[in-house]
Amino acid sequence: MPSIGERLAGRYRLDARIGSGGFAAVFRARDLRLDRDVAVKVLLAHHATDPVIAARFDREARVLAAVSHPNVVAVHDVGHGGPGTSGEPFLVMDLSDGGSLADLLAASETGALPPDRLVPILVDVAAGLDALHARGIVHRDLKPSNVLLSDGRARIADLGIAAAGPSELTAIGTTVGTLAYLAPEQLAGAPASPAGDVHALGVIAFLGLTGRLPRPAGSVTEIVAASVRVVEPVSALVPGLGSAFDRTIARALAGEPSQRPAAIELGAALAAGLERWRARPAWVAPYDATTLTVLPFRGHPRAATNVAPTPRRDRRMVAAVGILVVAVLLGLGAFLVLGSGGPSATASPSSPGSGSGSSPSTPASPPQTATPTAPPTAAPTPSPTPSPPPTAAVDPYGNAREASEGMRVAIATDERHGGLNVREAKDLESRLTQFDRALVHRDPMTARDEAKTLAGQIAELVDKRAVDAQTAARLQAAADRLVAAASALPD
């Protein structure tokens, strides 16, 4: 194994060891020729002579070199080892200096992240998986430690080359961490498939939102037994999330592979769920990963219990009730005082103490005729000015999301009816995924560019008469809505 400061191939100076696994170690290195930092993955010496592991390592280089996608780690160089050569085989790759998703989750007090932080990462991973699956590549070992973060972007690493089957992952401390992401059919011995990668991404989504695995277990036997268990919705564990992600994650974790969405569909559904979560009613408490109360789960170290109200809060409640009671009593007393008097008494014809008759020398006063008093005129009550009806708030990002979903439906419909071939549909869906990603990141400029580029691709298909008139009309209408919605996004 090379040491810090050593140069590989006379070009890559190893500066620090940043990670290691069962098969290889990863170093931060300096490419002295191009003057840039890179990551160098070196196969461990005791595995370098194993033909199976060496073949996997070589295949990793080939796979990474064959896939050029912003959400898949890129390989820049390969150093071949083996008999007759000095040193172990190594790969030179992109350096992701933001750590991994596993690091990010571990740094959170609850093991969970707010949707605004987590979902963009998941959308990136879904886009990377879609690129792999389009080339017939299955990752087989997707988990948080294989999702690397850098420059505001997530990248998939370790493309299943060192992924082992269940029989090879029984060491203490490694079983739960890897087997927990495998789909039920993989645990039953079926070969890996794209649907298995989707299931793994569903597990990551569940873990990232709740802080726990969807089917927690402590041993290989328990994991296999739990694989057929119905998974609780994430909203049951984190009520503050609402139901925005329940159906999407449940589909990704479906026991039947055919019921799971494709990776690109899962990414779009998660992005749509994020928009629904952002538009949740104001009374829903905002999700805060640092103060999140997770419903207790047996054996889960992060489970929290509900916190009782503080004494200060109790005192405030008592004071408020007391003020309300006093106000009611004062109002009742005022009503009784003002309402107890009747009409004013009329003066008697005889003054008090003067006898019953009037003096004969004093002429009787003519009787006083009471002048009726006009009732007080009530002040006119001004007519209330009718309030204008509330105007529904316009959500430009929600409109853009709806336009994106309409575009995706149009593409799927035309592919299903033969208006688009598989390659054409994939190209359009990939561009639409980039548009969705821009919406998730609230990047209106990129969203507009992607919408215009997609509209241009459709126009090119129409100009070449590669699609029939009905398909062209449907795609162009959906593209026009997409461009209009993107143009309305605020800067």
C-alpha positions in Angstrom: 0.0 0.0 0.0 1.5 3.4 -0.9 2.2 5.9 1.8 1.4 9.6 2.2 3.8 11.8 0.1 4.4 9.0 -2.5 3.9 9.7 -6.2 1.9 7.2 -8.3 2.9 7.0 -11.9 5.3 9.9 -11.2 2.3 12.2 -11.4 -0.1 11.8 -8.5 1.2 12.9 -5.1 -0.8 11.3 -2.2 -1.6 14.0 0.3 -4.0 12.4 2.7 -6.0 9.2 3.3 -9.7 10.1 3.2 -11.4 6.8 3.3 -11.1 3.0 3.1 -13.2 -0.1 2.7 -12.9 -3.8 2.5 -11.3 -3.7 -0.9 -9.6 -0.3 -1.5 -8.4 2.9 0.1 -9.1 6.4 -1.2 -6.5 9.2 -1.0 -6.7 12.9 -1.6 -4.0 13.5 -4.2 -2.5 16.3 -6.3 -2.2 15.8 -10.1 1.1 17.5 -10.6 0.8 17.6 -14.3 -2.6 19.4 -14.4 -2.2 21.1 -11.1 -5.5 20.0 -9.6 -6.7 17.9 -6.6 -8.1 14.5 -7.4 -9.2 11.3 -5.6 -7.1 8.2 -6.0 -8.6 4.8 -5.2 -6.0 2.1 -4.6 -6.8 -1.6 -4.4 -5.5 -3.1 -1.2 -2.4 -5.2 -1.6 -3.9 -8.4 -0.3 -6.7 -8.2 -2.9 -4.5 -7.1 -5.8 -3.6 -10.8 -6.6 -7.2 -12.0 -6.4 -8.3 -12.3 -10.0 -12.0 -11.8 -9.2 -11.5 -8.6 -7.2 -8.9 -7.3 -9.7 -11.4 -7.9 -12.5 -14.1 -6.0 -10.6 -11.7 -3.1 -10.0 -10.8 -3.0 -13.7 -14.5 -3.1 -14.6 -15.2 -0.2 -12.3 -12.7 1.9 -14.3 -14.4 0.8 -17.6 -17.9 1.6 -16.3 -16.9 5.0 -15.0 -15.1 5.8 -18.2 -18.2 4.8 -20.3 -20.7 6.9 -18.3 -20.3 10.7 -18.7 -22.9 12.3 -16.4 -22.8 15.1 -13.9 -24.3 12.8 -11.2 -21.8 10.0 -11.7 -18.2 10.2 -10.5 -15.9 10.5 -13.5 -12.6 8.6 -13.9 -9.6 10.4 -15.3 -6.8 7.8 -15.3 -6.1 4.2 -14.5 -3.0 2.6 -13.2 -2.8 -1.2 -13.8 -1.1 -3.4 -11.4 -0.6 -7.2 -11.2 2.2 -9.6 -12.0 5.2 -7.9 -13.5 4.3 -4.4 -12.3 5.1 -2.5 -9.3 2.4 -1.3 -6.9 -1.3 -1.9 -6.7 -3.9 -1.0 -9.3 -5.4 2.5 -8.8 -8.1 4.8 -10.3 -7.9 8.6 -10.5 -11.4 10.1 -10.1 -13.2 13.4 -9.3 -12.5 14.6 -5.8 -15.8 15.1 -3.9 -14.7 17.3 -1.0 -18.1 17.7 0.5 -18.0 14.2 2.1 -20.8 11.7 1.6 -24.5 11.6 2.3 -23.7 9.2 5.2 -21.4 11.9 6.7 -24.2 14.5 6.4 -26.8 12.2 8.1 -24.3 11.3 10.8 -23.7 15.0 11.5 -27.5 15.5 12.1 -28.7 15.1 15.7 -31.7 13.1 14.5 -30.0 11.3 11.6 -32.5 13.0 9.3 -32.4 16.1 7.0 -35.0 18.6 6.1 -36.6 17.9 2.7 -35.1 21.1 1.2 -31.7 19.7 1.9 -32.3 16.0 1.2 -34.6 15.9 -1.9 -32.2 17.7 -4.2 -29.6 15.1 -3.4 -32.1 12.3 -4.1 -33.1 13.9 -7.4 -29.4 14.0 -8.4 -28.9 10.3 -7.5 -32.0 9.4 -9.5 -30.7 11.2 -12.5 -27.3 9.3 -12.1 -29.1 6.0 -11.8 -31.1 6.7 -14.9 -27.9 7.3 -16.9 -26.5 4.0 -15.6 -29.6 2.0 -16.3 -29.8 3.5 -19.8 -26.5 1.8 -20.5 -27.5 -1.5 -18.9 -25.5 -0.9 -15.7 -26.9 -1.8 -12.3 -25.2 -0.3 -9.3 -26.1 -3.1 -6.8 -24.7 -1.4 -3.7 -26.3 2.0 -3.5 -26.2 3.4 0.0 -25.5 6.8 1.7 -21.7 6.3 1.8 -21.7 5.8 -2.0 -23.4 9.2 -2.6 -20.7 11.8 -2.7 -21.3 15.6 -2.4 -19.4 18.4 -4.0 -20.1 21.8 -5.6 -23.8 21.6 -4.7 -24.2 18.4 -6.5 -24.5 14.7 -5.6 -22.5 12.0 -7.5 -22.8 8.2 -7.4 -19.6 6.3 -6.6 -18.5 2.7 -6.2 -20.6 1.3 -9.1 -21.3 -2.1 -7.7 -17.8 -3.3 -8.5 -17.0 -4.3 -4.9 -20.6 -5.1 -4.0 -20.8 -8.5 -2.6 -23.8 -10.9 -2.3 -25.5 -11.6 1.0 -23.2 -14.6 1.7 -20.2 -12.3 1.7 -21.6 -9.6 3.9 -22.0 -11.4 7.2 -19.2 -9.7 9.2 -20.3 -8.0 12.4 -20.9 -4.4 11.8 -21.3 -4.6 8.0 -24.5 -6.7 7.5 -27.1 -4.2 8.5 -25.3 -1.3 6.9 -25.4 -3.0 3.5 -28.1 -5.6 3.4 -30.7 -3.1 4.7 -30.7 -1.4 1.3 -31.1 -4.6 -0.8 -34.5 -5.3 -2.3 -36.6 -8.3 -1.2 -35.9 -10.2 -4.4 -32.2 -9.7 -4.1 -32.3 -11.1 -0.5 -34.2 -14.1 -2.0 -31.3 -14.7 -4.4 -32.7 -13.1 -7.6 -30.2 -11.2 -9.8 -29.8 -7.5 -9.3 -31.8 -5.2 -11.5 -32.6 -1.5 -12.0 -35.7 -2.0 -9.8 -33.3 -3.0 -7.0 -31.4 0.2 -7.3 -34.7 2.1 -7.1 -35.5 0.2 -3.9 -32.2 1.2 -2.4 -32.9 4.9 -3.3 -36.3 4.5 -1.6 -34.5 3.2 1.6 -32.1 6.2 1.5 -35.1 8.6 1.1 -36.9 7.0 4.0 -33.8 7.1 6.2 -33.0 10.6 5.2 -36.5 11.9 6.1 -37.1 10.0 9.3 -33.7 9.1 10.8 -34.4 5.3 10.7 -34.5 2.5 8.2 -37.9 1.4 6.8 -37.4 -2.2 8.0 -35.1 -2.0 11.0 -33.4 -5.3 12.0 -30.4 -6.4 14.0 -29.2 -9.5 12.1 -29.2 -11.0 8.7 -32.1 -13.3 9.6 -34.2 -10.4 10.9 -33.4 -8.4 7.7 -34.6 -11.2 5.5 -37.7 -11.7 7.6 -38.5 -8.0 7.6 -38.2 -7.7 3.8 -41.8 -8.7 3.4 -43.1 -6.4 6.1 -45.3 -3.5 5.1 -43.4 -0.2 5.5 -45.0 2.6 7.6 -45.5 5.9 5.7 -42.9 8.5 6.6 -45.7 10.8 7.8 -46.5 8.3 10.6 -43.0 8.8 12.0 -42.6 12.5 11.2 -46.1 14.1 11.2 -44.7 17.5 10.4 -43.8 16.2 6.9 -47.5 15.7 6.0 -48.3 13.2 3.3 -46.2 14.8 0.5 -43.7 11.9 0.2 -45.8 8.9 1.5 -47.0 7.5 -1.8 -43.7 8.1 -3.7 -41.6 6.3 -1.1 -44.1 3.5 -0.7 -43.9 2.8 -4.4 -40.1 2.8 -4.4 -40.2 0.2 -1.5 -42.8 -2.0 -3.0 -42.2 -5.7 -2.6 -43.0 -6.4 -6.2 -40.2 -5.0 -8.5 -42.7 -4.3 -11.3 -44.6 -1.9 -9.0 -41.6 0.3 -8.5 -41.1 3.4 -10.7 -38.1 3.9 -12.9 -35.3 5.9 -11.4 -36.2 9.0 -13.5 -39.8 8.7 -12.5 -38.9 8.4 -8.8 -36.7 11.6 -9.1 -39.6 13.5 -10.7 -42.0 12.3 -8.0 -39.7 13.3 -5.2 -39.3 16.7 -6.7 -43.0 17.1 -7.0 -43.4 16.0 -3.3 -40.9 18.7 -2.3 -43.1 21.3 -4.0 -46.1 20.0 -2.2 -44.2 20.1 1.0 -43.1 23.7 0.4 -46.7 24.7 -0.3 -48.1 23.0 2.8 -50.6 25.0 5.0 -49.1 27.6 7.3 -50.4 25.8 10.4 -48.1 22.8 9.7 -45.0 23.1 11.9 -41.9 23.5 9.7 -39.6 20.6 9.7 -36.5 21.2 11.6 -34.0 18.3 11.7 -32.4 19.7 14.9 -35.6 19.7 16.9 -37.5 16.9 15.2 -39.5 14.6 17.5 -39.4 11.1 16.1 -42.1 8.7 17.3 -40.5 6.1 19.6 -39.3 2.9 18.0 -38.1 0.0 20.0 -34.4 -0.4 19.8 -33.8 2.9 18.0 -31.3 5.0 19.9 -32.5 8.2 18.4 -36.2 7.7 19.3 -37.5 10.7 21.3 -40.5 11.1 23.6 -42.9 14.0 23.7 -41.8 16.9 25.9 -44.2 18.1 28.6 -45.2 21.8 28.6 -42.8 24.0 30.7 -44.0 25.6 33.9 -43.6 29.0 32.4 -46.0 28.1 29.7 -48.5 26.8 32.4 -48.3 30.1 34.2 -49.0 32.1 31.1 -52.0 29.9 30.4 -53.4 30.5 33.9 -52.9 34.3 33.7 -54.7 34.4 30.3 -57.7 32.5 31.7 -57.8 34.7 34.7 -57.9 37.9 32.6 -60.7 36.5 30.5 -62.8 35.7 33.6 -62.4 39.2 35.1 -63.4 40.8 31.8 -66.6 38.7 31.7 -67.5 39.6 35.3 -67.0 43.3 34.7 -69.1 43.2 31.6 -71.9 41.4 33.4 -71.8 44.0 36.3 -72.1 46.9 33.9 -75.1 45.4 32.2 -76.9 44.9 35.5 -76.3 48.5 36.7 -77.3 50.1 33.5 -80.3 47.9 32.9 -81.9 48.1 36.5 -83.5 51.7 36.2 -87.1 52.1 34.7 -88.7 55.3 33.1 -88.3 58.7 35.0 -90.9 59.3 37.8 -93.6 62.0 37.2 -93.9 64.8 39.8 -97.0 64.5 42.1 -99.7 67.3 41.9 -99.2 68.0 45.6 -95.9 68.8 46.9 -94.8 66.4 49.6 -96.2 67.5 53.1 -98.7 70.1 51.8 -102.0 68.2 52.2 -104.4 66.7 49.9 -106.0 69.9 48.5 -104.8 73.1 47.0 -105.2 76.5 48.8 -108.4 78.3 47.8 -106.6 81.7 47.3 -104.3 80.1 44.8 -105.8 79.4 41.5 -105.3 75.9 40.3 -102.7 75.6 37.7 -103.8 74.2 34.5 -102.9 70.7 34.0 -99.6 70.3 32.2 -99.9 68.4 29.0 -96.9 66.1 28.5 -95.2 66.8 25.3 -94.3 63.5 23.8 -90.6 63.1 23.4 -89.4 61.9 20.1 -87.4 58.7 20.4 -83.7 59.2 19.8 -82.8 58.8 16.2 -80.4 56.0 15.8 -77.2 57.0 14.0 -77.1 55.6 10.5 -74.9 52.6 10.3 -72.5 52.9 7.3 -73.0 50.1 4.9 -69.9 47.8 5.0 -67.8 48.1 1.9 -67.8 44.7 0.3 -64.3 43.1 0.5 -62.9 41.9 -2.7 -62.7 38.1 -2.9 -59.4 36.7 -1.9 -57.0 36.3 -4.8 -55.5 32.9 -5.0 -51.7 33.1 -4.6 -49.9 32.2 -7.8 -47.2 29.6 -7.3 -44.9 29.9 -10.4 -42.8 26.9 -9.3 -46.0 24.8 -8.8 -47.1 25.8 -12.2 -43.8 24.8 -13.7 -44.0 21.5 -11.9 -47.4 20.8 -13.4 -46.1 21.7 -16.8 -43.2 19.3 -16.3 -45.6 16.5 -15.3 -47.7 17.2 -18.4 -44.6 17.1 -20.5 -43.6 13.8 -19.0 -47.1 12.3 -19.6 -47.0 13.5 -23.2 -43.6 11.8 -23.7 -44.7 8.5 -22.1 -48.0 8.5 -24.0 -46.3 9.0 -27.4 -43.7 6.3 -26.6 -46.4 3.9 -25.6 -48.3 4.5 -28.8 -45.3 4.3 -31.0 -45.0 8.0 -31.8 -41.5 8.1 -30.2 -38.9 5.4 -30.1 -37.2 4.4 -26.9 -34.1 6.5 -27.6 -36.0 9.6 -28.5 -38.2 9.3 -25.4 -35.1 8.8 -23.2 -33.4 11.9 -24.6 -36.4 14.0 -23.9 -36.9 12.6 -20.4 -33.2 13.2 -19.6 -33.6 16.9 -20.6 -36.8 17.1 -18.6 -35.0 15.7 -15.6 -32.5 18.5 -15.8 -35.4 21.0 -15.9 -36.9 19.3 -12.8 -33.5 19.5 -11.1 -33.4 23.3 -11.8 -36.8 23.6 -10.2 -35.7 21.8 -7.1 -32.6 24.1 -6.8 -34.8 27.2 -7.4 -32.6 28.0 -10.4 -34.9 29.9 -12.8 -32.2 30.7 -15.4 -31.2 27.0 -15.8 -34.9 26.0 -15.9 -35.6 28.4 -18.8 -32.6 27.1 -20.7 -33.5 23.5 -20.2 -37.2 24.2 -21.2 -36.0 26.0 -24.4 -33.5 23.2 -25.2 -36.2 20.6 -24.8 -38.6 22.6 -27.0 -35.8 22.8 -29.6 -35.3 19.0 -29.5 -39.0 18.5 -30.1 -38.9 21.0 -33.0 -36.0 19.2 -34.5 -37.9 15.9 -34.4 -40.9 17.6 -36.1 -38.7 19.2 -38.7 -37.2 15.9 -39.6 -40.7 14.4 -39.7 -39.5 11.7 -37.3 -42.9 11.8 -35.5 -46.5 11.7 -36.8 -48.8 14.8 -36.8 -50.7 13.7 -33.6 -47.5 13.1 -31.7 -46.0 16.4 -32.9 -49.1 18.4 -31.8 -49.1 16.8 -28.4 -45.4 17.3 -27.8 -45.4 20.9 -29.1 -48.4 21.8 -26.9 -46.7 20.4 -23.8 -43.4 22.1 -24.7 -45.1 25.5 -25.2 -46.7 25.1 -21.7 -43.3 24.2 -20.2 -41.5 27.2 -21.8 -44.3 29.6 -20.7 -44.2 28.2 -17.1 -40.4 28.5 -17.0 -40.6 32.1 -18.4 -42.9 33.0 -15.5 -40.4 31.9 -12.8 -39.2 34.8 -10.7 -35.5 35.7 -10.9 
